[in-house]
Amino acid sequence: MQSAAKQKGSGEVRHTRTQISHGRVIQVVSVFPKQARKTPEDKLKALVDLELQQGKLCA
């Protein structure tokens, strides 16, 4: 598997990798924002809050 990361001027980071799946070579491109809108900690807190809200609805 080959991998490469490139930064574009449009505020995004592209990660391109080549992998083999079921005997075929495929190219996968992942695109991420350069500046994250939320930290991983913020995302985790939001997920916990959502789970708590859903738990209250089911109870």
JOTA-V573258 format. One record per residue. N is the residue number from 1. RES is the residue in one letter. SS is DSSP state (H for helix, E for strand, C for the rest). Layout:
n=N res=RES ss=SS
n=N res=RES ss=SS
This chain:
n=1 res=M ss=C
n=2 res=Q ss=E
n=3 res=S ss=E
n=4 res=A ss=E
n=5 res=A ss=E
n=6 res=K ss=E
n=7 res=Q ss=E
n=8 res=K ss=E
n=9 res=G ss=C
n=10 res=S ss=C
n=11 res=G ss=C
n=12 res=E ss=E
n=13 res=V ss=E
n=14 res=R ss=E
n=15 res=H ss=E
n=16 res=T ss=E
n=17 res=R ss=E
n=18 res=T ss=E
n=19 res=Q ss=E
n=20 res=I ss=E
n=21 res=S ss=E
n=22 res=H ss=C
n=23 res=G ss=C
n=24 res=R ss=E
n=25 res=V ss=E
n=26 res=I ss=E
n=27 res=Q ss=E
n=28 res=V ss=E
n=29 res=V ss=E
n=30 res=S ss=E
n=31 res=V ss=E
n=32 res=F ss=E
n=33 res=P ss=E
n=34 res=K ss=C
n=35 res=Q ss=C
n=36 res=A ss=C
n=37 res=R ss=C
n=38 res=K ss=C
n=39 res=T ss=C
n=40 res=P ss=H
n=41 res=E ss=H
n=42 res=D ss=H
n=43 res=K ss=H
n=44 res=L ss=H
n=45 res=K ss=H
n=46 res=A ss=H
n=47 res=L ss=H
n=48 res=V ss=H
n=49 res=D ss=H
n=50 res=L ss=H
n=51 res=E ss=H
n=52 res=L ss=H
n=53 res=Q ss=H
n=54 res=Q ss=H
n=55 res=G ss=H
n=56 res=K ss=H
n=57 res=L ss=H
n=58 res=C ss=H
n=59 res=A ss=C
